[in-house]
């Protein structure tokens, strides 16, 4: 199973991101789409599992602030800001969060905590990043994808 893991697109889906969405089995988005058009476009590639970000508008009222989903035998907990994560996460393998626009991938409390960074508009001088994940037999491998800063700011 192949997953794309995104956050903080802020109204921009770069061609480099769209190219990597071809053939994915699911897309996980940790919030701050900024526009419904981005969410709608992502859903044309694969099933979309998403949470609301702090910049959500009225159109996003039906998107939850956090959610748990199991894909390929791996259980994910999604939240936009890691500070808003539930205090006790049971039976979770990977926590996906965003908000800081900075890629992070580290083990903590027996779980992987993954912030794919931001692949939308560049902010705060951070790299433009997202993540891809391959799941086989309940095990997973994460790939950090970095996009050249040339193009939209």
C-alpha positions, 0 to 999 in steps of 0.5 A: 500500500502506498500513501501520500502524507501532506499538510499545510497546502494552503491553497496550492497543489504543486505539480511535483506533489500531483505527480507523486499522487499518481497510483497512491492508495490513499492520501492523509492530510493534516489540515490547512487546505485553505480552499475546498478546491484543494480537498476536492482535487486530492480526492480525484487521486485517491481516498482522502483522510483529513483533519481541519487546520487552524485556517479552516473556513465554513466549507470545512465544518464537516472535517474533524479536528482529529481522526483515527484510521487504519490502512494496511494494518497500520493505525494512524492518528491525524491532528493538525497541531501536535499540541492538540493530540489526545493525551493517551493514544491507544493502539496507534502506530503513527501520529500525523500532524502539521501546523509548523510547516517543518518536516519532523519524523521521530519515534516517541512513546512507541509511535512514529510522530510524523510532520510532513512539513508544508508542500503548499506556499513556502513560509517561515523559510522552511523547506517545501516537503511532504512524505510518502509511505509504503506499507507492507505486511503491517510494516512501513517505510517513510520517504521525505520528499523535498521540492525545489523552492523555485516556483510559487512562493 
